[in-house]
Amino acid sequence: MTNRTNTVLYTDVTNNLKRRVHEHKEKTVEGFTKKYNVTKLVYYEITESVETAIFREKQIKDGSRSNKKKAISDFNPNWDDLYTMI
């Protein structure tokens, strides 16, 4: 996820993507996303298990900012908000 100007990147794991993004959009979650107005879903992956999801989250978080931006651009070239598509 990112903010309106695409300057903040946020990675998380959830078992219900639509609900979780909605929580961020409505700012019902205290913390980083509320503080930095992170409300736009620009990238996501669906995995078969929670273990795989956590493994991917760690890989993404450990990656460079440029690798994150490339993954987003490959998946979503215009960095559109994908919330309505999930």
KEVO-104748 format. One record per atom (N, C-alpha, C, O): x, y, z; residue number from 0; residue in one letter; atom name. Coordinates in pm, whole numbers. Each point is the difference from the previous one (the first is absolute). Example, Ala and Ser with C-alpha at 12.3 -4.5 7.8 and 13.67 -1.06 7.14 Angstrom:
% residues 2
{{1319; -569; 780}; 0; 'A'; 'N'}
{{-89; 119; 0}; 0; 'A'; 'CA'}
{{90; 120; 0}; 0; 'A'; 'C'}
{{104; -2; 66}; 0; 'A'; 'O'}
{{-139; 107; -138}; 1; 'S'; 'N'}
{{82; 119; 6}; 1; 'S'; 'CA'}
{{-77; 109; 73}; 1; 'S'; 'C'}
{{51; 111; 17}; 1; 'S'; 'O'}
END
This chain:
% residues 86
{{84; -117; 0}; 0; 'M'; 'N'}
{{-84; 117; 0}; 0; 'M'; 'CA'}
{{89; 123; 0}; 0; 'M'; 'C'}
{{118; -5; 33}; 0; 'M'; 'O'}
{{-181; 117; -72}; 1; 'T'; 'N'}
{{73; 126; -4}; 1; 'T'; 'CA'}
{{-95; 115; 32}; 1; 'T'; 'C'}
{{-119; -20; 24}; 1; 'T'; 'O'}
{{175; 138; -24}; 2; 'N'; 'N'}
{{-81; 121; 23}; 2; 'N'; 'CA'}
{{-39; 61; -134}; 2; 'N'; 'C'}
{{34; -53; -106}; 2; 'N'; 'O'}
{{-104; 163; 109}; 3; 'R'; 'N'}
{{-52; 65; -121}; 3; 'R'; 'CA'}
{{111; 36; -98}; 3; 'R'; 'C'}
{{-20; -10; -121}; 3; 'R'; 'O'}
{{136; 51; 172}; 4; 'T'; 'N'}
{{110; 43; -86}; 4; 'T'; 'CA'}
{{103; -110; -29}; 4; 'T'; 'C'}
{{103; 26; -61}; 4; 'T'; 'O'}
{{-132; -147; 105}; 5; 'N'; 'N'}
{{86; -117; -25}; 5; 'N'; 'CA'}
{{140; 14; 61}; 5; 'N'; 'C'}
{{96; -55; -55}; 5; 'N'; 'O'}
{{-84; 126; 165}; 6; 'T'; 'N'}
{{131; 20; 61}; 6; 'T'; 'CA'}
{{25; -92; 119}; 6; 'T'; 'C'}
{{115; -15; 43}; 6; 'T'; 'O'}
{{-220; -46; 10}; 7; 'V'; 'N'}
{{12; -90; 115}; 7; 'V'; 'CA'}
{{-37; -140; -46}; 7; 'V'; 'C'}
{{-100; -18; -70}; 7; 'V'; 'O'}
{{178; -82; 110}; 8; 'L'; 'N'}
{{-32; -138; -32}; 8; 'L'; 'CA'}
{{-23; -78; 129}; 8; 'L'; 'C'}
{{74; 15; 97}; 8; 'L'; 'O'}
{{-179; -97; -98}; 9; 'Y'; 'N'}
{{-39; -78; 118}; 9; 'Y'; 'CA'}
{{-32; -141; -44}; 9; 'Y'; 'C'}
{{-71; -21; -98}; 9; 'Y'; 'O'}
{{123; -76; 172}; 10; 'T'; 'N'}
{{-22; -142; -29}; 10; 'T'; 'CA'}
{{-59; -67; 123}; 10; 'T'; 'C'}
{{42; 27; 113}; 10; 'T'; 'O'}
{{-139; -114; -135}; 11; 'D'; 'N'}
{{-67; -69; 111}; 11; 'D'; 'CA'}
{{-54; -134; -48}; 11; 'D'; 'C'}
{{-2; -27; -120}; 11; 'D'; 'O'}
{{-41; -55; 213}; 12; 'V'; 'N'}
{{-64; -129; -27}; 12; 'V'; 'CA'}
{{-139; 4; 60}; 12; 'V'; 'C'}
{{-20; 53; 109}; 12; 'V'; 'O'}
{{-76; -110; -181}; 13; 'T'; 'N'}
{{-136; -8; 51}; 13; 'T'; 'CA'}
{{-69; -124; -56}; 13; 'T'; 'C'}
{{40; -53; -104}; 13; 'T'; 'O'}
{{-142; 9; 173}; 14; 'N'; 'N'}
{{-80; -111; -52}; 14; 'N'; 'CA'}
{{-128; 51; -67}; 14; 'N'; 'C'}
{{-81; -79; -47}; 14; 'N'; 'O'}
{{64; 213; 43}; 15; 'N'; 'N'}
{{-117; 59; -65}; 15; 'N'; 'CA'}
{{42; 136; -56}; 15; 'N'; 'C'}
{{-7; 102; 69}; 15; 'N'; 'O'}
{{51; -103; -193}; 16; 'L'; 'N'}
{{59; 120; -60}; 16; 'L'; 'CA'}
{{-99; 115; -9}; 16; 'L'; 'C'}
{{34; 113; 35}; 16; 'L'; 'O'}
{{-153; -139; -80}; 17; 'K'; 'N'}
{{-99; 107; -16}; 17; 'K'; 'CA'}
{{-31; 68; 133}; 17; 'K'; 'C'}
{{-6; 123; 8}; 17; 'K'; 'O'}
{{-14; -203; 97}; 18; 'R'; 'N'}
{{-28; 56; 133}; 18; 'R'; 'CA'}
{{117; 82; 50}; 18; 'R'; 'C'}
{{-19; 109; 54}; 18; 'R'; 'O'}
{{141; -161; -72}; 19; 'R'; 'N'}
{{119; 67; 52}; 19; 'R'; 'CA'}
{{24; 134; -71}; 19; 'R'; 'C'}
{{32; 100; 64}; 19; 'R'; 'O'}
{{-48; -98; -195}; 20; 'V'; 'N'}
{{18; 125; -73}; 20; 'V'; 'CA'}
{{-108; 100; 41}; 20; 'V'; 'C'}
{{28; 118; 17}; 20; 'V'; 'O'}
{{-150; -166; 0}; 21; 'H'; 'N'}
{{-109; 87; 45}; 21; 'H'; 'CA'}
{{35; 64; 136}; 21; 'H'; 'C'}
{{-24; 119; 21}; 21; 'H'; 'O'}
{{80; -198; 69}; 22; 'E'; 'N'}
{{41; 54; 131}; 22; 'E'; 'CA'}
{{102; 112; -17}; 22; 'E'; 'C'}
{{-7; 102; 69}; 22; 'E'; 'O'}
{{102; -120; -160}; 23; 'H'; 'N'}
{{100; 104; -24}; 23; 'H'; 'CA'}
{{-64; 123; -64}; 23; 'H'; 'C'}
{{32; 113; 37}; 23; 'H'; 'O'}
{{-121; -133; -131}; 24; 'K'; 'N'}
{{-67; 112; -66}; 24; 'K'; 'CA'}
{{-84; 82; 98}; 24; 'K'; 'C'}
{{-6; 122; -10}; 24; 'K'; 'O'}
{{-58; -190; 103}; 25; 'E'; 'N'}
{{-84; 67; 99}; 25; 'E'; 'CA'}
{{80; 48; 121}; 25; 'E'; 'C'}
{{-54; 65; 90}; 25; 'E'; 'O'}
{{183; -98; -89}; 26; 'K'; 'N'}
{{93; 40; 107}; 26; 'K'; 'CA'}
{{-44; -51; 138}; 26; 'K'; 'C'}
{{11; 71; 100}; 26; 'K'; 'O'}
{{-61; -194; -98}; 27; 'T'; 'N'}
{{-39; -62; 126}; 27; 'T'; 'CA'}
{{116; -73; 66}; 27; 'T'; 'C'}
{{-12; -47; 113}; 27; 'T'; 'O'}
{{125; 37; -184}; 28; 'V'; 'N'}
{{118; -68; 51}; 28; 'V'; 'CA'}
{{101; 106; 46}; 28; 'V'; 'C'}
{{48; 79; -81}; 28; 'V'; 'O'}
{{-17; -78; 209}; 29; 'E'; 'N'}
{{100; 93; 52}; 29; 'E'; 'CA'}
{{138; -42; -47}; 29; 'E'; 'C'}
{{26; -119; -21}; 29; 'E'; 'O'}
{{62; 214; 5}; 30; 'G'; 'N'}
{{138; -32; -31}; 30; 'G'; 'CA'}
{{48; 62; -130}; 30; 'G'; 'C'}
{{-47; 106; -42}; 30; 'G'; 'O'}
{{141; -175; -21}; 31; 'F'; 'N'}
{{72; 50; -116}; 31; 'F'; 'CA'}
{{-93; 44; -113}; 31; 'F'; 'C'}
{{14; 111; -51}; 31; 'F'; 'O'}
{{-108; -197; 12}; 32; 'T'; 'N'}
{{-84; 32; -115}; 32; 'T'; 'CA'}
{{-89; 120; 25}; 32; 'T'; 'C'}
{{-25; 80; -90}; 32; 'T'; 'O'}
{{-24; -66; 211}; 33; 'K'; 'N'}
{{-82; 117; 33}; 33; 'K'; 'CA'}
{{86; 126; 2}; 33; 'K'; 'C'}
{{-39; 104; -54}; 33; 'K'; 'O'}
{{155; -113; 117}; 34; 'K'; 'N'}
{{89; 115; 12}; 34; 'K'; 'CA'}
{{44; 53; -137}; 34; 'K'; 'C'}
{{8; 121; -20}; 34; 'K'; 'O'}
{{22; -212; -73}; 35; 'Y'; 'N'}
{{52; 39; -130}; 35; 'Y'; 'CA'}
{{-104; -7; -112}; 35; 'Y'; 'C'}
{{35; 6; -118}; 35; 'Y'; 'O'}
{{-162; -19; 156}; 36; 'N'; 'N'}
{{-111; 3; -96}; 36; 'N'; 'CA'}
{{16; -105; -110}; 36; 'N'; 'C'}
{{-19; 30; -118}; 36; 'N'; 'O'}
{{53; -151; 157}; 37; 'V'; 'N'}
{{18; -110; -94}; 37; 'V'; 'CA'}
{{-136; -64; -24}; 37; 'V'; 'C'}
{{-50; -75; 84}; 37; 'V'; 'O'}
{{-9; 105; -199}; 38; 'T'; 'N'}
{{-137; -45; -27}; 38; 'T'; 'CA'}
{{-19; -61; -139}; 38; 'T'; 'C'}
{{-111; -39; -36}; 38; 'T'; 'O'}
{{217; 31; -42}; 39; 'K'; 'N'}
{{-12; -44; -139}; 39; 'K'; 'CA'}
{{68; -136; -20}; 39; 'K'; 'C'}
{{119; -16; 23}; 39; 'K'; 'O'}
{{-199; -82; -66}; 40; 'L'; 'N'}
{{52; -134; -29}; 40; 'L'; 'CA'}
{{56; 0; -142}; 40; 'L'; 'C'}
{{-74; 20; -96}; 40; 'L'; 'O'}
{{204; -42; 82}; 41; 'V'; 'N'}
{{63; 2; -132}; 41; 'V'; 'CA'}
{{61; -135; -39}; 41; 'V'; 'C'}
{{39; -19; -115}; 41; 'V'; 'O'}
{{-32; -74; 210}; 42; 'Y'; 'N'}
{{61; -130; -27}; 42; 'Y'; 'CA'}
{{-51; -99; 103}; 42; 'Y'; 'C'}
{{-21; 35; 116}; 42; 'Y'; 'O'}
{{1; -157; -160}; 43; 'Y'; 'N'}
{{-33; -107; 95}; 43; 'Y'; 'CA'}
{{35; -135; -60}; 43; 'Y'; 'C'}
{{12; -14; -122}; 43; 'Y'; 'O'}
{{4; -82; 207}; 44; 'E'; 'N'}
{{23; -139; -40}; 44; 'E'; 'CA'}
{{-95; -86; 82}; 44; 'E'; 'C'}
{{-27; 29; 116}; 44; 'E'; 'O'}
{{-22; -134; -178}; 45; 'I'; 'N'}
{{-83; -97; 70}; 45; 'I'; 'CA'}
{{80; -129; 10}; 45; 'I'; 'C'}
{{54; -48; -100}; 45; 'I'; 'O'}
{{-47; -7; 219}; 46; 'T'; 'N'}
{{77; -123; 22}; 46; 'T'; 'CA'}
{{-93; -110; 51}; 46; 'T'; 'C'}
{{-113; 25; 40}; 46; 'T'; 'O'}
{{164; -144; -42}; 47; 'E'; 'N'}
{{-78; -116; 43}; 47; 'E'; 'CA'}
{{5; -24; 151}; 47; 'E'; 'C'}
{{-85; -69; 54}; 47; 'E'; 'O'}
{{185; 127; 13}; 48; 'S'; 'N'}
{{14; -25; 143}; 48; 'S'; 'CA'}
{{50; 123; 71}; 48; 'S'; 'C'}
{{63; 87; -60}; 48; 'S'; 'O'}
{{-91; -79; 188}; 49; 'V'; 'N'}
{{48; 112; 81}; 49; 'V'; 'CA'}
{{152; -2; 8}; 49; 'V'; 'C'}
{{63; 106; 4}; 49; 'V'; 'O'}
{{-5; -223; -2}; 50; 'E'; 'N'}
{{147; -11; 6}; 50; 'E'; 'CA'}
{{64; 62; -125}; 50; 'E'; 'C'}
{{99; 72; 9}; 50; 'E'; 'O'}
{{-157; -101; -125}; 51; 'T'; 'N'}
{{52; 57; -124}; 51; 'T'; 'CA'}
{{-19; 152; -1}; 51; 'T'; 'C'}
{{88; 73; -44}; 51; 'T'; 'O'}
{{-202; -27; 94}; 52; 'A'; 'N'}
{{-27; 144; 5}; 52; 'A'; 'CA'}
{{102; 71; 89}; 52; 'A'; 'C'}
{{53; 105; -38}; 52; 'A'; 'O'}
{{-25; -160; 153}; 53; 'I'; 'N'}
{{96; 60; 92}; 53; 'I'; 'CA'}
{{140; -1; -61}; 53; 'I'; 'C'}
{{75; 97; 13}; 53; 'I'; 'O'}
{{-39; -208; -80}; 54; 'F'; 'N'}
{{130; -9; -67}; 54; 'F'; 'CA'}
{{13; 110; -105}; 54; 'F'; 'C'}
{{103; 68; -7}; 54; 'F'; 'O'}
{{-207; -50; -77}; 55; 'R'; 'N'}
{{2; 104; -104}; 55; 'R'; 'CA'}
{{5; 141; 61}; 55; 'R'; 'C'}
{{71; 87; -50}; 55; 'R'; 'O'}
{{-147; -67; 157}; 56; 'E'; 'N'}
{{3; 131; 66}; 56; 'E'; 'CA'}
{{142; 33; 44}; 56; 'E'; 'C'}
{{47; 112; -21}; 56; 'E'; 'O'}
{{22; -208; 81}; 57; 'K'; 'N'}
{{138; 24; 45}; 57; 'K'; 'CA'}
{{92; 26; -118}; 57; 'K'; 'C'}
{{87; 87; 8}; 57; 'K'; 'O'}
{{-105; -161; -117}; 58; 'Q'; 'N'}
{{81; 24; -120}; 58; 'Q'; 'CA'}
{{-20; 142; -52}; 58; 'Q'; 'C'}
{{96; 71; -31}; 58; 'Q'; 'O'}
{{-221; -30; 22}; 59; 'I'; 'N'}
{{-31; 133; -51}; 59; 'I'; 'CA'}
{{55; 107; 92}; 59; 'I'; 'C'}
{{63; 96; -46}; 59; 'I'; 'O'}
{{-87; -110; 176}; 60; 'K'; 'N'}
{{48; 100; 95}; 60; 'K'; 'CA'}
{{153; 11; 1}; 60; 'K'; 'C'}
{{55; 108; 20}; 60; 'K'; 'O'}
{{12; -221; -41}; 61; 'D'; 'N'}
{{146; 0; -1}; 61; 'D'; 'CA'}
{{58; 52; -132}; 61; 'D'; 'C'}
{{119; 30; -7}; 61; 'D'; 'O'}
{{-202; -19; -96}; 62; 'G'; 'N'}
{{47; 45; -131}; 62; 'G'; 'CA'}
{{23; 151; -3}; 62; 'G'; 'C'}
{{-44; 73; 88}; 62; 'G'; 'O'}
{{112; -31; -189}; 63; 'S'; 'N'}
{{28; 143; -16}; 63; 'S'; 'CA'}
{{-126; 73; -45}; 63; 'S'; 'C'}
{{-93; -60; -54}; 63; 'S'; 'O'}
{{93; 189; 76}; 64; 'R'; 'N'}
{{-112; 83; -45}; 64; 'R'; 'CA'}
{{-16; -9; -151}; 64; 'R'; 'C'}
{{-112; -6; -51}; 64; 'R'; 'O'}
{{223; 4; -22}; 65; 'S'; 'N'}
{{-8; -7; -146}; 65; 'S'; 'CA'}
{{-61; -132; -46}; 65; 'S'; 'C'}
{{-74; -3; -98}; 65; 'S'; 'O'}
{{104; -105; 168}; 66; 'N'; 'N'}
{{-61; -130; -34}; 66; 'N'; 'CA'}
{{-150; 3; 27}; 66; 'N'; 'C'}
{{-78; -56; -77}; 66; 'N'; 'O'}
{{37; 120; 185}; 67; 'K'; 'N'}
{{-143; 11; 32}; 67; 'K'; 'CA'}
{{-71; 82; -107}; 67; 'K'; 'C'}
{{-108; -39; -46}; 67; 'K'; 'O'}
{{167; 151; 8}; 68; 'K'; 'N'}
{{-60; 86; -101}; 68; 'K'; 'CA'}
{{-10; -73; -135}; 68; 'K'; 'C'}
{{-98; 17; -72}; 68; 'K'; 'O'}
{{199; -95; 38}; 69; 'K'; 'N'}
{{-2; -76; -125}; 69; 'K'; 'CA'}
{{-110; -104; 3}; 69; 'K'; 'C'}
{{-73; -17; -98}; 69; 'K'; 'O'}
{{59; -54; 209}; 70; 'A'; 'N'}
{{-105; -102; 12}; 70; 'A'; 'CA'}
{{-138; 64; -15}; 70; 'A'; 'C'}
{{-87; -54; -69}; 70; 'A'; 'O'}
{{68; 169; 132}; 71; 'I'; 'N'}
{{-128; 70; -12}; 71; 'I'; 'CA'}
{{-24; 43; -144}; 71; 'I'; 'C'}
{{-108; -22; -55}; 71; 'I'; 'O'}
{{208; 82; -7}; 72; 'S'; 'N'}
{{-15; 48; -137}; 72; 'S'; 'CA'}
{{-24; -114; -100}; 72; 'S'; 'C'}
{{-75; 17; -96}; 72; 'S'; 'O'}
{{138; -132; 119}; 73; 'D'; 'N'}
{{-24; -116; -87}; 73; 'D'; 'CA'}
{{-143; -51; 15}; 73; 'D'; 'C'}
{{-63; -39; -98}; 73; 'D'; 'O'}
{{13; 39; 221}; 74; 'F'; 'N'}
{{-134; -50; 31}; 74; 'F'; 'CA'}
{{-109; 102; -33}; 74; 'F'; 'C'}
{{-109; -37; -44}; 74; 'F'; 'O'}
{{139; 164; 65}; 75; 'N'; 'N'}
{{-98; 108; -8}; 75; 'N'; 'CA'}
{{72; 125; -55}; 75; 'N'; 'C'}
{{33; 90; 77}; 75; 'N'; 'O'}
{{-11; -84; -208}; 76; 'P'; 'N'}
{{84; 105; -58}; 76; 'P'; 'CA'}
{{-40; 144; 36}; 76; 'P'; 'C'}
{{87; 86; 11}; 76; 'P'; 'O'}
{{-214; -60; 7}; 77; 'N'; 'N'}
{{-45; 136; 32}; 77; 'N'; 'CA'}
{{-16; 25; 149}; 77; 'N'; 'C'}
{{-43; 108; 41}; 77; 'N'; 'O'}
{{76; -206; 39}; 78; 'W'; 'N'}
{{-15; 10; 145}; 78; 'W'; 'CA'}
{{-144; 38; 37}; 78; 'W'; 'C'}
{{-23; 82; 89}; 78; 'W'; 'O'}
{{-72; -142; -160}; 79; 'D'; 'N'}
{{-142; 24; 29}; 79; 'D'; 'CA'}
{{-38; -64; 133}; 79; 'D'; 'C'}
{{65; -95; 44}; 79; 'D'; 'O'}
{{-168; 146; 19}; 80; 'D'; 'N'}
{{-54; -60; 121}; 80; 'D'; 'CA'}
{{-79; -123; -41}; 80; 'D'; 'C'}
{{-100; 11; -71}; 80; 'D'; 'O'}
{{144; -127; 114}; 81; 'L'; 'N'}
{{-60; -128; -39}; 81; 'L'; 'CA'}
{{-112; -45; 93}; 81; 'L'; 'C'}
{{-54; -109; -16}; 81; 'L'; 'O'}
{{20; 190; 112}; 82; 'Y'; 'N'}
{{-100; -38; 101}; 82; 'Y'; 'CA'}
{{-131; -47; -62}; 82; 'Y'; 'C'}
{{-57; -100; 44}; 82; 'Y'; 'O'}
{{9; 169; -145}; 83; 'T'; 'N'}
{{-129; -37; -60}; 83; 'T'; 'CA'}
{{9; -126; -84}; 83; 'T'; 'C'}
{{-102; -55; -41}; 83; 'T'; 'O'}
{{222; 8; 13}; 84; 'M'; 'N'}
{{19; -118; -82}; 84; 'M'; 'CA'}
{{14; -128; 80}; 84; 'M'; 'C'}
{{4; -109; -58}; 84; 'M'; 'O'}
{{3; 119; 190}; 85; 'I'; 'N'}
{{17; -120; 82}; 85; 'I'; 'CA'}
{{-135; -48; 54}; 85; 'I'; 'C'}
{{-6; -100; 71}; 85; 'I'; 'O'}
END
